[in-house]
Amino acid sequence: MAPRLVILDRDGVINEDSAEFIKSPEEWRALPGSMEALGRLHAAGRTVAVASNQSGVGRGLL
C-alpha cells in the first residue's frame, strides 16, 4: 500500500533555496515541476505536508 501522507522539506525540494533566507512571499520561487508534482500527489489521494527548519524565525528575521 502506498503511503497516504507525504512530508516534504520546503527549501531545495519545493522552492529554490536562498542563502539570504526567504523573508517574504515575493522572494519565494518554486522549483521547476514542483507545483505539478504536488498536484499529482494530491490527485493520487495523498495528503501533503511541508516541514521546514526556519532558522530565521529564531533569529527574529520574520
Secondary structure as GFF3:
##gff-version 3
##sequence-region A 1 62
A	DSSP	beta_strand	5	9	.	.	.	ID=ss1
A	DSSP	three_ten_helix	25	27	.	.	.	ID=ss2
A	DSSP	alpha_helix	34	43	.	.	.	ID=ss3
A	DSSP	beta_strand	47	51	.	.	.	ID=ss4
A	DSSP	alpha_helix	55	58	.	.	.	ID=ss5
###
